Amino acid sequence: MMAGLLLTALITGEECAWSGLYDPRRLAPAVREAPSFLKHQAQVARHFVGDRLRPAPPAEALPPGEGAVVRTEGGRLAVYRDDAGTLHAVSARCTHLGCLVDFNAAERAWECPCHGSRFDTDGKVIQGPATRPLEQRDI
């Protein structure tokens, strides 16, 4: 709707009250938001690199109802042990942009610390921005 109004105003030469808000040449908002944006991107970079360097516990040590990112020969896996003692393994890489997920024990869900995607214990997307589930893996 707004695109139609803006294009009509450009074609007819009329002044649109909203044109300044959608002007791609505006700099004030970008300059004002730059420190916050850069701080967030630094946190993302810390998780993207730091989570891969953190030591991982062995999958066998997980108690029922707990999950952790573990290191295997094939890389890192997000492993959850259900109340019956069965291990469930999925890829630890978020399908949004590849950060490693963390386990939220209170909600029994995998969460991406970079952009907030959430997955159930079998990798199904609960909340985006991710749109694809975590891949099932054998352990």
The first five atom37 places (N, CA, C, CB, O) and aatype in JSON, in Angstrom:
{
  "aatype": [12, 12, 0, 7, 10, 10, 10, 16, 0, 10, 9, 16, 7, 6, 6, 4, 0, 17, 15, 7, 10, 18, 3, 14, 1, 1, 10, 0, 14, 0, 19, 1, 6, 0, 14, 15, 13, 10, 11, 8, 5, 0, 5, 19, 0, 1, 8, 13, 19, 7, 3, 1, 10, 1, 14, 0, 14, 14, 0, 6, 0, 10, 14, 14, 7, 6, 7, 0, 19, 19, 1, 16, 6, 7, 7, 1, 10, 0, 19, 18, 1, 3, 3, 0, 7, 16, 10, 8, 0, 19, 15, 0, 1, 4, 16, 8, 10, 7, 4, 10, 19, 3, 13, 2, 0, 0, 6, 1, 0, 17, 6, 4, 14, 4, 8, 7, 15, 1, 13, 3, 16, 3, 7, 11, 19, 9, 5, 7, 14, 0, 16, 1, 14, 10, 6, 5, 1, 3, 9],
  "atom_mask": [
    [1, 1, 1, 1, 1],
    [1, 1, 1, 1, 1],
    [1, 1, 1, 1, 1],
    [1, 1, 1, 0, 1],
    [1, 1, 1, 1, 1],
    [1, 1, 1, 1, 1],
    [1, 1, 1, 1, 1],
    [1, 1, 1, 1, 1],
    [1, 1, 1, 1, 1],
    [1, 1, 1, 1, 1],
    [1, 1, 1, 1, 1],
    [1, 1, 1, 1, 1],
    [1, 1, 1, 0, 1],
    [1, 1, 1, 1, 1],
    [1, 1, 1, 1, 1],
    [1, 1, 1, 1, 1],
    [1, 1, 1, 1, 1],
    [1, 1, 1, 1, 1],
    [1, 1, 1, 1, 1],
    [1, 1, 1, 0, 1],
    [1, 1, 1, 1, 1],
    [1, 1, 1, 1, 1],
    [1, 1, 1, 1, 1],
    [1, 1, 1, 1, 1],
    [1, 1, 1, 1, 1],
    [1, 1, 1, 1, 1],
    [1, 1, 1, 1, 1],
    [1, 1, 1, 1, 1],
    [1, 1, 1, 1, 1],
    [1, 1, 1, 1, 1],
    [1, 1, 1, 1, 1],
    [1, 1, 1, 1, 1],
    [1, 1, 1, 1, 1],
    [1, 1, 1, 1, 1],
    [1, 1, 1, 1, 1],
    [1, 1, 1, 1, 1],
    [1, 1, 1, 1, 1],
    [1, 1, 1, 1, 1],
    [1, 1, 1, 1, 1],
    [1, 1, 1, 1, 1],
    [1, 1, 1, 1, 1],
    [1, 1, 1, 1, 1],
    [1, 1, 1, 1, 1],
    [1, 1, 1, 1, 1],
    [1, 1, 1, 1, 1],
    [1, 1, 1, 1, 1],
    [1, 1, 1, 1, 1],
    [1, 1, 1, 1, 1],
    [1, 1, 1, 1, 1],
    [1, 1, 1, 0, 1],
    [1, 1, 1, 1, 1],
    [1, 1, 1, 1, 1],
    [1, 1, 1, 1, 1],
    [1, 1, 1, 1, 1],
    [1, 1, 1, 1, 1],
    [1, 1, 1, 1, 1],
    [1, 1, 1, 1, 1],
    [1, 1, 1, 1, 1],
    [1, 1, 1, 1, 1],
    [1, 1, 1, 1, 1],
    [1, 1, 1, 1, 1],
    [1, 1, 1, 1, 1],
    [1, 1, 1, 1, 1],
    [1, 1, 1, 1, 1],
    [1, 1, 1, 0, 1],
    [1, 1, 1, 1, 1],
    [1, 1, 1, 0, 1],
    [1, 1, 1, 1, 1],
    [1, 1, 1, 1, 1],
    [1, 1, 1, 1, 1],
    [1, 1, 1, 1, 1],
    [1, 1, 1, 1, 1],
    [1, 1, 1, 1, 1],
    [1, 1, 1, 0, 1],
    [1, 1, 1, 0, 1],
    [1, 1, 1, 1, 1],
    [1, 1, 1, 1, 1],
    [1, 1, 1, 1, 1],
    [1, 1, 1, 1, 1],
    [1, 1, 1, 1, 1],
    [1, 1, 1, 1, 1],
    [1, 1, 1, 1, 1],
    [1, 1, 1, 1, 1],
    [1, 1, 1, 1, 1],
    [1, 1, 1, 0, 1],
    [1, 1, 1, 1, 1],
    [1, 1, 1, 1, 1],
    [1, 1, 1, 1, 1],
    [1, 1, 1, 1, 1],
    [1, 1, 1, 1, 1],
    [1, 1, 1, 1, 1],
    [1, 1, 1, 1, 1],
    [1, 1, 1, 1, 1],
    [1, 1, 1, 1, 1],
    [1, 1, 1, 1, 1],
    [1, 1, 1, 1, 1],
    [1, 1, 1, 1, 1],
    [1, 1, 1, 0, 1],
    [1, 1, 1, 1, 1],
    [1, 1, 1, 1, 1],
    [1, 1, 1, 1, 1],
    [1, 1, 1, 1, 1],
    [1, 1, 1, 1, 1],
    [1, 1, 1, 1, 1],
    [1, 1, 1, 1, 1],
    [1, 1, 1, 1, 1],
    [1, 1, 1, 1, 1],
    [1, 1, 1, 1, 1],
    [1, 1, 1, 1, 1],
    [1, 1, 1, 1, 1],
    [1, 1, 1, 1, 1],
    [1, 1, 1, 1, 1],
    [1, 1, 1, 1, 1],
    [1, 1, 1, 1, 1],
    [1, 1, 1, 1, 1],
    [1, 1, 1, 0, 1],
    [1, 1, 1, 1, 1],
    [1, 1, 1, 1, 1],
    [1, 1, 1, 1, 1],
    [1, 1, 1, 1, 1],
    [1, 1, 1, 1, 1],
    [1, 1, 1, 1, 1],
    [1, 1, 1, 0, 1],
    [1, 1, 1, 1, 1],
    [1, 1, 1, 1, 1],
    [1, 1, 1, 1, 1],
    [1, 1, 1, 1, 1],
    [1, 1, 1, 0, 1],
    [1, 1, 1, 1, 1],
    [1, 1, 1, 1, 1],
    [1, 1, 1, 1, 1],
    [1, 1, 1, 1, 1],
    [1, 1, 1, 1, 1],
    [1, 1, 1, 1, 1],
    [1, 1, 1, 1, 1],
    [1, 1, 1, 1, 1],
    [1, 1, 1, 1, 1],
    [1, 1, 1, 1, 1],
    [1, 1, 1, 1, 1]
  ],
  "atom_positions": [
    [[0.83, -1.18, 0.0], [0.0, 0.0, 0.0], [0.88, 1.25, 0.0], [-0.95, -0.01, 1.21], [0.7, 2.17, -0.8]],
    [[1.85, 1.26, 0.92], [2.71, 2.44, 1.02], [3.54, 2.62, -0.24], [3.63, 2.33, 2.25], [3.75, 3.75, -0.7]],
    [[4.03, 1.53, -0.8], [4.8, 1.63, -2.04], [3.97, 2.25, -3.14], [5.31, 0.24, -2.48], [4.46, 3.08, -3.91]],
    [[2.71, 1.87, -3.22], [1.81, 2.45, -4.22], [1.62, 3.94, -4.03], [0.0, 0.0, 0.0], [1.63, 4.7, -5.0]],
    [[1.45, 4.36, -2.79], [1.29, 5.79, -2.5], [2.56, 6.57, -2.84], [0.92, 6.0, -1.03], [2.49, 7.65, -3.44]],
    [[3.71, 6.02, -2.46], [4.97, 6.71, -2.74], [5.25, 6.79, -4.24], [6.13, 6.0, -2.04], [5.68, 7.83, -4.74]],
    [[5.01, 5.71, -4.96], [5.23, 5.71, -6.42], [4.29, 6.68, -7.12], [5.06, 4.3, -6.99], [4.69, 7.38, -8.05]],
    [[3.04, 6.71, -6.69], [2.07, 7.64, -7.27], [2.52, 9.08, -7.06], [0.67, 7.43, -6.67], [2.45, 9.9, -7.98]],
    [[2.99, 9.4, -5.84], [3.45, 10.76, -5.56], [4.66, 11.11, -6.41], [3.79, 10.91, -4.07], [4.77, 12.25, -6.87]],
    [[5.58, 10.17, -6.62], [6.75, 10.42, -7.47], [6.35, 10.68, -8.92], [7.72, 9.24, -7.4], [6.88, 11.58, -9.57]],
    [[5.41, 9.9, -9.42], [4.99, 10.04, -10.82], [4.24, 11.34, -11.05], [4.1, 8.85, -11.22], [4.45, 12.02, -12.05]],
    [[3.35, 11.68, -10.11], [2.53, 12.89, -10.29], [3.22, 14.16, -9.81], [1.21, 12.73, -9.56], [2.73, 15.26, -10.06]],
    [[4.36, 14.01, -9.14], [5.08, 15.18, -8.65], [4.51, 15.76, -7.37], [0.0, 0.0, 0.0], [4.9, 16.86, -6.96]],
    [[3.61, 15.07, -6.74], [3.02, 15.53, -5.49], [3.97, 15.24, -4.32], [1.66, 14.85, -5.25], [4.88, 14.42, -4.43]],
    [[3.74, 15.92, -3.22], [4.53, 15.71, -2.01], [3.8, 14.7, -1.13], [4.77, 17.05, -1.24], [2.62, 14.88, -0.83]],
    [[4.48, 13.66, -0.74], [3.9, 12.65, 0.15], [4.48, 12.85, 1.54], [4.18, 11.19, -0.38], [5.7, 12.97, 1.7]],
    [[3.63, 12.88, 2.55], [4.07, 13.12, 3.93], [5.03, 12.03, 4.43], [2.87, 13.2, 4.85], [5.81, 12.28, 5.34]],
    [[4.96, 10.85, 3.86], [5.78, 9.73, 4.31], [7.08, 9.56, 3.54], [4.99, 8.48, 4.22], [7.87, 8.69, 3.88]],
    [[7.32, 10.35, 2.54], [8.49, 10.13, 1.68], [9.82, 10.24, 2.43], [8.47, 11.12, 0.54], [10.75, 9.51, 2.12]],
    [[9.93, 11.13, 3.39], [11.16, 11.27, 4.16], [11.49, 10.03, 4.98], [0.0, 0.0, 0.0], [12.66, 9.68, 5.14]],
    [[10.45, 9.38, 5.5], [10.65, 8.19, 6.31], [11.2, 7.03, 5.49], [9.35, 7.78, 6.96], [11.98, 6.23, 5.99]],
    [[10.8, 6.95, 4.21], [11.21, 5.85, 3.36], [12.33, 6.22, 2.39], [10.02, 5.34, 2.59], [12.66, 5.43, 1.5]],
    [[12.91, 7.39, 2.55], [13.99, 7.83, 1.67], [15.25, 7.02, 1.96], [14.25, 9.35, 1.86], [15.75, 7.05, 3.09]],
    [[15.79, 6.29, 0.98], [16.98, 5.46, 1.24], [18.23, 6.29, 1.54], [17.24, 4.56, 0.06], [19.24, 5.73, 1.97]],
    [[18.17, 7.58, 1.31], [19.34, 8.43, 1.56], [19.35, 9.01, 2.97], [19.38, 9.56, 0.56], [20.28, 9.74, 3.32]],
    [[18.35, 8.7, 3.79], [18.33, 9.25, 5.14], [19.49, 8.65, 5.95], [16.96, 8.95, 5.84], [19.74, 7.45, 5.87]],
    [[20.2, 9.47, 6.7], [21.36, 9.0, 7.46], [21.18, 9.09, 8.96], [22.57, 9.78, 7.06], [21.77, 8.3, 9.7]],
    [[20.39, 10.01, 9.43], [20.27, 10.22, 10.87], [19.9, 8.95, 11.62], [19.25, 11.29, 11.15], [20.57, 8.63, 12.6]],
    [[18.85, 8.2, 11.23], [18.54, 6.99, 11.98], [19.67, 5.96, 11.95], [17.26, 6.36, 11.44], [19.94, 5.31, 12.95]],
    [[20.33, 5.81, 10.82], [21.4, 4.82, 10.71], [22.57, 5.19, 11.61], [21.88, 4.71, 9.25], [23.15, 4.31, 12.26]],
    [[22.93, 6.45, 11.66], [24.04, 6.9, 12.51], [23.68, 6.74, 13.98], [24.4, 8.37, 12.2], [24.52, 6.33, 14.78]],
    [[22.45, 7.05, 14.32], [22.0, 6.94, 15.71], [21.97, 5.49, 16.18], [20.61, 7.56, 15.86], [22.28, 5.21, 17.34]],
    [[21.63, 4.57, 15.3], [21.5, 3.16, 15.66], [22.8, 2.38, 15.51], [20.44, 2.52, 14.82], [22.86, 1.22, 15.94]],
    [[23.83, 2.95, 14.93], [25.07, 2.23, 14.66], [25.71, 1.61, 15.91], [26.05, 3.16, 14.01], [26.08, 0.44, 15.85]],
    [[25.85, 2.33, 17.02], [26.49, 1.7, 18.19], [25.74, 0.46, 18.69], [26.59, 2.71, 19.33], [26.36, -0.55, 19.01]],
    [[24.42, 0.53, 18.75], [23.62, -0.6, 19.19], [23.76, -1.77, 18.22], [22.15, -0.2, 19.34], [23.89, -2.92, 18.63]],
    [[23.72, -1.46, 16.93], [23.85, -2.49, 15.91], [25.21, -3.18, 16.0], [23.65, -1.89, 14.51], [25.28, -4.4, 15.95]],
    [[26.28, -2.41, 16.14], [27.62, -2.97, 16.22], [27.82, -3.8, 17.48], [28.65, -1.85, 16.17], [28.5, -4.83, 17.45]],
    [[27.22, -3.36, 18.6], [27.32, -4.11, 19.84], [26.64, -5.48, 19.68], [26.68, -3.32, 21.01], [27.19, -6.5, 20.11]],
    [[25.47, -5.49, 19.08], [24.76, -6.76, 18.85], [25.56, -7.67, 17.93], [23.36, -6.5, 18.24], [25.66, -8.87, 18.19]],
    [[26.14, -7.13, 16.87], [26.91, -7.95, 15.94], [28.17, -8.5, 16.6], [27.28, -7.14, 14.7], [28.62, -9.59, 16.25]],
    [[28.75, -7.76, 17.54], [29.91, -8.26, 18.28], [29.52, -9.45, 19.15], [30.53, -7.14, 19.14], [30.28, -10.41, 19.27]],
    [[28.32, -9.4, 19.76], [27.83, -10.53, 20.55], [27.62, -11.75, 19.67], [26.52, -10.16, 21.27], [27.97, -12.86, 20.06]],
    [[27.06, -11.54, 18.49], [26.85, -12.64, 17.55], [28.19, -13.28, 17.19], [26.11, -12.14, 16.26], [28.32, -14.5, 17.17]],
    [[29.18, -12.45, 16.9], [30.51, -12.96, 16.54], [31.13, -13.74, 17.69], [31.44, -11.81, 16.12], [31.76, -14.78, 17.47]],
    [[30.97, -13.24, 18.94], [31.5, -13.96, 20.1], [30.87, -15.34, 20.22], [31.25, -13.15, 21.39], [31.57, -16.32, 20.48]],
    [[29.55, -15.43, 20.04], [28.89, -16.73, 20.1], [29.33, -17.62, 18.95], [27.36, -16.56, 20.09], [29.59, -18.81, 19.13]],
    [[29.39, -17.04, 17.75], [29.72, -17.83, 16.57], [31.09, -18.5, 16.71], [29.7, -16.96, 15.31], [31.26, -19.65, 16.32]],
    [[32.06, -17.79, 17.26], [33.41, -18.33, 17.43], [33.57, -19.0, 18.79], [34.46, -17.23, 17.26], [34.05, -20.13, 18.88]],
    [[33.18, -18.31, 19.85], [33.4, -18.8, 21.21], [32.69, -20.1, 21.52], [0.0, 0.0, 0.0], [33.25, -20.94, 22.22]],
    [[31.48, -20.29, 21.01], [30.75, -21.52, 21.3], [31.43, -22.74, 20.69], [29.34, -21.41, 20.78], [31.25, -23.86, 21.19]],
    [[32.2, -22.54, 19.65], [32.9, -23.65, 19.02], [34.18, -24.02, 19.78], [33.24, -23.31, 17.58], [34.71, -25.12, 19.61]],
    [[34.67, -23.12, 20.6], [35.9, -23.36, 21.36], [35.63, -23.92, 22.76], [36.69, -22.07, 21.48], [36.52, -24.48, 23.38]],
    [[34.41, -23.76, 23.24], [34.04, -24.21, 24.58], [34.11, -25.74, 24.67], [32.62, -23.72, 24.94], [33.69, -26.42, 23.74]],
    [[34.64, -26.28, 25.77], [34.68, -27.74, 25.92], [33.26, -28.31, 26.01], [35.48, -28.13, 27.18], [32.35, -27.65, 26.52]],
    [[33.08, -29.52, 25.51], [31.76, -30.15, 25.48], [31.75, -31.39, 26.36], [31.37, -30.52, 24.03], [32.72, -32.15, 26.38]],
    [[30.65, -31.59, 27.11], [30.56, -32.79, 27.96], [30.28, -34.03, 27.11], [29.46, -32.61, 29.03], [29.79, -33.91, 25.98]],
    [[30.58, -35.21, 27.63], [30.23, -36.43, 26.89], [28.71, -36.68, 26.95], [31.0, -37.66, 27.46], [28.08, -36.39, 27.97]],
    [[28.14, -37.2, 25.87], [26.7, -37.46, 25.81], [26.26, -38.45, 26.88], [26.31, -37.97, 24.43], [25.15, -38.36, 27.39]],
    [[27.12, -39.39, 27.21], [26.78, -40.42, 28.2], [26.53, -39.83, 29.58], [27.88, -41.45, 28.27], [25.84, -40.43, 30.39]],
    [[27.09, -38.66, 29.85], [26.98, -38.05, 31.17], [25.68, -37.26, 31.37], [28.15, -37.15, 31.41], [25.41, -36.8, 32.47]],
    [[24.88, -37.11, 30.31], [23.65, -36.33, 30.43], [22.61, -37.04, 31.29], [23.07, -36.03, 29.05], [22.29, -38.2, 31.02]],
    [[22.08, -36.38, 32.32], [20.99, -36.99, 33.09], [19.67, -36.85, 32.33], [20.88, -36.34, 34.51], [19.57, -36.02, 31.43]],
    [[18.66, -37.64, 32.68], [17.36, -37.51, 32.01], [16.79, -36.09, 32.13], [16.36, -38.51, 32.61], [16.9, -35.45, 33.18]],
    [[16.2, -35.61, 31.04], [15.62, -34.27, 31.01], [16.61, -33.16, 30.72], [0.0, 0.0, 0.0], [16.25, -31.99, 30.76]],
    [[17.85, -33.51, 30.43], [18.89, -32.51, 30.16], [19.38, -32.62, 28.72], [20.06, -32.69, 31.13], [19.22, -33.65, 28.07]],
    [[19.97, -31.53, 28.25], [20.55, -31.5, 26.92], [21.85, -30.72, 26.93], [0.0, 0.0, 0.0], [22.08, -29.9, 27.82]],
    [[22.7, -30.97, 25.95], [23.97, -30.26, 25.84], [24.5, -30.43, 24.42], [25.01, -30.79, 26.88], [24.15, -31.37, 23.7]],
    [[25.34, -29.49, 24.04], [26.05, -29.62, 22.77], [27.3, -30.44, 23.05], [26.41, -28.21, 22.13], [28.11, -30.07, 23.89]],
    [[27.45, -31.56, 22.34], [28.58, -32.46, 22.56], [29.42, -32.54, 21.3], [28.09, -33.87, 22.98], [28.93, -32.31, 20.19]],
    [[30.68, -32.87, 21.48], [31.6, -33.01, 20.35], [31.67, -34.49, 19.96], [33.03, -32.46, 20.7], [31.85, -35.36, 20.81]],
    [[31.52, -34.75, 18.67], [31.65, -36.11, 18.15], [32.66, -36.09, 17.01], [30.27, -36.67, 17.67], [33.17, -35.03, 16.65]],
    [[32.93, -37.25, 16.44], [33.86, -37.31, 15.31], [33.35, -36.5, 14.12], [34.08, -38.76, 14.89], [34.15, -35.97, 13.34]],
    [[32.04, -36.39, 13.99], [31.45, -35.66, 12.87], [31.21, -34.19, 13.16], [0.0, 0.0, 0.0], [30.64, -33.49, 12.32]],
    [[31.62, -33.7, 14.31], [31.41, -32.29, 14.66], [30.61, -32.18, 15.96], [0.0, 0.0, 0.0], [30.68, -33.07, 16.81]],
    [[29.87, -31.11, 16.1], [29.08, -30.88, 17.31], [27.63, -31.29, 17.08], [29.16, -29.39, 17.73], [27.04, -31.02, 16.03]],
    [[27.07, -31.96, 18.09], [25.67, -32.36, 18.05], [24.94, -31.8, 19.27], [25.53, -33.91, 17.99], [25.52, -31.69, 20.35]],
    [[23.69, -31.46, 19.09], [22.82, -31.06, 20.19], [22.12, -32.34, 20.64], [21.78, -29.92, 19.76], [21.3, -32.9, 19.91]],
    [[22.44, -32.79, 21.85], [21.94, -34.08, 22.34], [21.06, -33.86, 23.57], [23.11, -35.04, 22.67], [21.43, -33.13, 24.49]],
    [[19.9, -34.5, 23.56], [18.94, -34.42, 24.66], [18.62, -35.83, 25.12], [17.65, -33.66, 24.23], [18.38, -36.72, 24.3]],
    [[18.61, -36.04, 26.45], [18.21, -37.34, 27.01], [16.81, -37.17, 27.61], [19.25, -37.85, 28.11], [16.62, -36.4, 28.55]],
    [[15.83, -37.89, 27.05], [14.46, -37.76, 27.55], [14.31, -38.47, 28.89], [13.45, -38.35, 26.53], [15.25, -39.09, 29.38]],
    [[13.12, -38.36, 29.5], [12.89, -38.93, 30.83], [13.01, -40.45, 30.85], [11.53, -38.52, 31.34], [13.26, -41.04, 31.9]],
    [[12.83, -41.09, 29.69], [12.97, -42.54, 29.62], [14.42, -42.96, 29.43], [12.13, -43.09, 28.48], [14.73, -44.15, 29.46]],
    [[15.34, -41.99, 29.23], [16.76, -42.29, 29.07], [17.24, -42.39, 27.64], [0.0, 0.0, 0.0], [18.41, -42.66, 27.4]],
    [[16.35, -42.17, 26.67], [16.72, -42.25, 25.26], [17.39, -40.95, 24.81], [15.47, -42.53, 24.38], [16.92, -39.86, 25.14]],
    [[18.49, -41.07, 24.07], [19.18, -39.9, 23.56], [18.59, -39.49, 22.21], [20.69, -40.18, 23.42], [18.32, -40.33, 21.35]],
    [[18.39, -38.18, 22.04], [17.92, -37.61, 20.79], [19.0, -36.64, 20.32], [16.51, -36.89, 20.96], [19.4, -35.75, 21.07]],
    [[19.48, -36.8, 19.1], [20.56, -35.96, 18.58], [20.12, -35.22, 17.32], [21.82, -36.8, 18.3], [19.5, -35.8, 16.43]],
    [[20.45, -33.94, 17.28], [20.2, -33.1, 16.1], [21.46, -32.27, 15.85], [18.94, -32.18, 16.3], [22.33, -32.17, 16.72]],
    [[21.54, -31.69, 14.69], [22.66, -30.8, 14.39], [22.65, -29.64, 15.38], [22.58, -30.27, 12.93], [21.59, -29.13, 15.72]],
    [[23.81, -29.24, 15.84], [23.91, -28.14, 16.8], [23.93, -26.78, 16.11], [25.15, -28.3, 17.65], [23.89, -25.74, 16.78]],
    [[24.0, -26.77, 14.78], [24.06, -25.5, 14.03], [22.67, -25.01, 13.71], [24.87, -25.67, 12.73], [21.88, -25.71, 13.07]],
    [[22.35, -23.8, 14.16], [21.06, -23.19, 13.86], [20.91, -23.06, 12.34], [20.92, -21.79, 14.55], [21.85, -22.7, 11.64]],
    [[19.72, -23.37, 11.86], [19.48, -23.32, 10.41], [19.29, -21.9, 9.9], [18.28, -24.14, 10.06], [19.15, -21.7, 8.7]],
    [[19.29, -20.92, 10.78], [19.17, -19.53, 10.34], [20.5, -19.03, 9.78], [18.71, -18.63, 11.49], [20.6, -18.74, 8.59]],
    [[21.52, -18.93, 10.65], [22.82, -18.45, 10.18], [24.0, -19.25, 10.73], [22.99, -17.02, 10.56], [25.14, -18.84, 10.57]],
    [[23.74, -20.38, 11.36], [24.82, -21.29, 11.71], [25.43, -21.18, 13.09], [0.0, 0.0, 0.0], [26.42, -21.87, 13.36]],
    [[24.89, -20.36, 13.98], [25.42, -20.33, 15.35], [25.07, -21.64, 16.04], [24.85, -19.11, 16.14], [24.13, -22.33, 15.64]],
    [[25.81, -21.99, 17.09], [25.53, -23.2, 17.84], [24.43, -22.93, 18.86], [26.8, -23.73, 18.54], [24.45, -21.91, 19.55]],
    [[23.47, -23.84, 18.94], [22.36, -23.68, 19.86], [22.78, -24.02, 21.29], [21.17, -24.56, 19.43], [23.8, -24.69, 21.5]],
    [[22.0, -23.56, 22.25], [22.17, -23.89, 23.67], [20.89, -24.55, 24.15], [22.51, -22.61, 24.53], [19.82, -24.33, 23.57]],
    [[20.99, -25.36, 25.2], [19.8, -26.01, 25.73], [19.2, -25.18, 26.86], [20.14, -27.43, 26.23], [19.91, -24.76, 27.77]],
    [[17.89, -24.94, 26.78], [17.15, -24.27, 27.83], [16.44, -25.35, 28.63], [16.13, -23.2, 27.24], [15.42, -25.89, 28.19]],
    [[16.97, -25.69, 29.81], [16.44, -26.79, 30.61], [15.04, -26.49, 31.14], [17.37, -27.08, 31.78], [14.23, -27.4, 31.28]],
    [[14.75, -25.22, 31.42], [13.43, -24.87, 31.96], [12.32, -25.14, 30.95], [13.41, -23.4, 32.38], [11.22, -25.54, 31.33]],
    [[12.6, -24.91, 29.67], [11.58, -25.12, 28.63], [11.86, -26.34, 27.77], [11.5, -23.89, 27.75], [11.09, -26.66, 26.87]],
    [[12.96, -27.03, 28.07], [13.37, -28.19, 27.28], [13.33, -27.87, 25.8], [12.47, -29.4, 27.59], [12.61, -28.49, 25.01]],
    [[14.13, -26.89, 25.44], [14.19, -26.43, 24.05], [15.61, -26.01, 23.72], [13.2, -25.25, 23.8], [16.38, -25.6, 24.58]],
    [[15.94, -26.12, 22.43], [17.22, -25.63, 21.92], [17.01, -24.19, 21.49], [17.77, -26.51, 20.74], [16.04, -23.89, 20.79]],
    [[17.92, -23.29, 21.89], [17.79, -21.87, 21.56], [19.07, -21.36, 20.94], [17.43, -21.05, 22.81], [20.17, -21.7, 21.37]],
    [[18.92, -20.53, 19.92], [20.08, -19.92, 19.28], [20.39, -18.6, 19.97], [19.82, -19.69, 17.76], [19.54, -17.71, 20.0]],
    [[21.59, -18.45, 20.54], [21.93, -17.21, 21.25], [22.17, -16.03, 20.31], [23.16, -17.43, 22.09], [22.2, -14.89, 20.76]],
    [[22.35, -16.28, 19.02], [22.66, -15.2, 18.09], [21.43, -14.4, 17.68], [23.33, -15.76, 16.87], [21.46, -13.17, 17.71]],
    [[20.36, -15.07, 17.29], [19.19, -14.35, 16.77], [17.87, -14.82, 17.37], [19.13, -14.48, 15.28], [16.81, -14.35, 16.95]],
    [[17.91, -15.74, 18.33], [16.71, -16.09, 19.08], [15.84, -17.2, 18.54], [0.0, 0.0, 0.0], [14.74, -17.4, 19.05]],
    [[16.28, -17.93, 17.53], [15.47, -19.06, 17.06], [15.36, -20.1, 18.17], [16.09, -19.68, 15.77], [16.28, -20.27, 18.97]],
    [[14.22, -20.8, 18.21], [14.0, -21.84, 19.22], [13.51, -23.1, 18.54], [12.99, -21.36, 20.29], [12.75, -23.05, 17.57]],
    [[13.97, -24.25, 19.05], [13.65, -25.56, 18.48], [13.26, -26.5, 19.62], [14.85, -26.12, 17.66], [13.77, -26.38, 20.73]],
    [[12.36, -27.46, 19.33], [12.05, -28.46, 20.35], [13.19, -29.47, 20.42], [10.7, -29.16, 20.04], [14.16, -29.36, 19.68]],
    [[13.07, -30.44, 21.3], [14.18, -31.38, 21.52], [14.46, -32.27, 20.32], [13.88, -32.24, 22.71], [15.54, -32.86, 20.23]],
    [[13.52, -32.37, 19.39], [13.75, -33.14, 18.16], [14.1, -32.25, 16.97], [12.52, -33.98, 17.83], [14.15, -32.72, 15.84]],
    [[14.34, -30.95, 17.23], [14.8, -30.04, 16.19], [13.73, -29.26, 15.46], [0.0, 0.0, 0.0], [14.06, -28.43, 14.61]],
    [[12.45, -29.49, 15.74], [11.37, -28.77, 15.06], [11.37, -27.3, 15.49], [10.0, -29.42, 15.38], [11.56, -26.99, 16.66]],
    [[11.16, -26.39, 14.52], [11.17, -24.95, 14.81], [9.98, -24.59, 15.68], [11.15, -24.13, 13.49], [8.83, -24.9, 15.36]],
    [[10.26, -23.92, 16.8], [9.22, -23.4, 17.68], [9.01, -21.92, 17.38], [9.61, -23.6, 19.17], [7.88, -21.43, 17.35]],
    [[10.14, -21.22, 17.14], [10.11, -19.77, 16.92], [11.27, -19.39, 16.03], [10.16, -18.99, 18.26], [12.37, -19.9, 16.2]],
    [[11.02, -18.49, 15.06], [12.05, -18.06, 14.12], [12.92, -16.98, 14.69], [0.0, 0.0, 0.0], [12.76, -16.54, 15.83]],
    [[13.85, -16.56, 13.87], [13.82, -16.41, 12.41], [14.13, -17.68, 11.62], [14.78, -15.38, 12.03], [13.9, -17.69, 10.41]],
    [[14.63, -18.74, 12.23], [14.88, -19.97, 11.48], [13.55, -20.51, 10.93], [15.58, -21.05, 12.38], [12.52, -20.43, 11.59]],
    [[13.59, -21.05, 9.72], [12.39, -21.61, 9.11], [12.51, -23.11, 8.88], [12.09, -20.92, 7.79], [11.52, -23.78, 8.6]],
    [[13.73, -23.65, 8.98], [13.97, -25.07, 8.77], [14.35, -25.73, 10.09], [15.07, -25.3, 7.71], [15.02, -25.1, 10.91]],
    [[13.95, -26.97, 10.32], [14.31, -27.65, 11.57], [15.8, -28.02, 11.61], [13.45, -28.92, 11.75], [16.49, -28.03, 10.59]],
    [[16.27, -28.31, 12.82], [17.62, -28.84, 12.98], [17.62, -30.26, 12.43], [18.08, -28.8, 14.49], [16.67, -31.01, 12.65]],
    [[18.68, -30.63, 11.71], [18.75, -31.96, 11.09], [18.91, -33.04, 12.15], [19.91, -32.02, 10.09], [19.71, -32.91, 13.08]],
    [[18.14, -34.13, 11.99], [18.27, -35.29, 12.87], [19.62, -35.95, 12.61], [17.1, -36.31, 12.64], [20.06, -36.05, 11.47]],
    [[20.28, -36.41, 13.67], [21.58, -37.08, 13.57], [21.58, -38.35, 14.4], [22.71, -36.14, 14.02], [20.83, -38.47, 15.37]],
    [[22.43, -39.28, 14.0], [22.62, -40.5, 14.77], [23.72, -40.29, 15.8], [22.95, -41.7, 13.84], [24.7, -39.59, 15.54]],
    [[23.56, -40.9, 16.95], [24.6, -40.8, 17.97], [25.0, -42.17, 18.43], [24.13, -39.95, 19.16], [25.87, -42.31, 19.29]]
  ]
}
